[in-house]
Amino acid sequence: MNLSRIGIILLPVCLMCISPSKAQVSSYKGKVSQQFVMNKESVIIDQSTGKRITYAAYDDILKRNPGKYRTQPVFDKYGQASSYALIRKNSGDIHANGGVVMNSDLMPEVGEHLPPFVMKGLDGKEYNSEKLKGKYILLGFWVKFEKPLYTLASTKIISNFIAENEKKGIEIISLGTTLNTEEECREAIPRRNCGFVPVPESYGFNHRYKIGETPYFILLDKNGIVKAMAPHTEFAATIGELSLK
């Protein structure tokens, strides 16, 4: 069975390559390379028809149409690449080493319901967005909990925001996605309050919500609707100043 590399998705902060289902991550030096392995059991959807195709049919299409298709992992509510979309390339695709730049136009927007998620925190708890209705949720999208992005200054504005609202009796569930393993999270997270519960090996959620800039934050209201969103540099002005009720 042919398990050759089939495509690359290039993101502003991380590099993710698909190699025809467990993701593997290379060394981190400002960019990250993830490989997703496909096999006979992989769910492959032909985007043109919306129907599932076999791996053999998929492989045949690629062989008969070299360079005309790209394959994109589809991330589910668990942040996992549970299926793959076969997409015919068009003139609007931007290629870099055979890849496609993340389309930030597909990010969630203020006023929209955020597609559901189920995250397992470093605290051992499961955070299911469907079961968290009635509470504010702050999602922080990171690459790794390490410098230069992850610092005392970068987390203090988050912990301050959470603390100020707690004083008013407002609970905010704050979660942070990362490529880090559980062990790496425990080593990287200091004893001081960082303002969120780390979610180990959860970078798939960055892809699910098309987050191309990190750190990036999305605040959900009590109904699961996006109330505000901002990159870290605009957190204080866009989210930190909000008056929650």
KADAUR-V794958 format. One record per run of one state. SS is the DSSP state (hx for helix, st for strand, lp for the rest). FROM is the first residue (numbers start at 1). LEN is the number of residues. If there is no record, write none. Layout:
# KADAUR-V794958
[[SS | FROM | LEN] [SS | FROM | LEN]]
This chain:
# KADAUR-V794958
[[lp | 1 | 4] [st | 5 | 6] [lp | 11 | 4] [st | 15 | 5] [lp | 20 | 4] [st | 24 | 2] [lp | 26 | 7] [st | 33 | 4] [lp | 37 | 7] [st | 44 | 3] [lp | 47 | 4] [st | 51 | 3] [lp | 54 | 1] [hx | 55 | 10] [lp | 65 | 4] [st | 69 | 7] [lp | 76 | 5] [st | 81 | 8] [lp | 89 | 10] [st | 99 | 3] [lp | 102 | 2] [hx | 104 | 3] [lp | 107 | 6] [st | 113 | 1] [lp | 114 | 4] [st | 118 | 3] [lp | 121 | 5] [st | 126 | 3] [hx | 129 | 3] [lp | 132 | 4] [st | 136 | 6] [lp | 142 | 10] [hx | 152 | 16] [lp | 168 | 4] [st | 172 | 6] [lp | 178 | 4] [hx | 182 | 7] [lp | 189 | 8] [st | 197 | 3] [lp | 200 | 4] [hx | 204 | 5] [lp | 209 | 7] [st | 216 | 5] [lp | 221 | 4] [st | 225 | 7] [hx | 232 | 9] [lp | 241 | 5]]
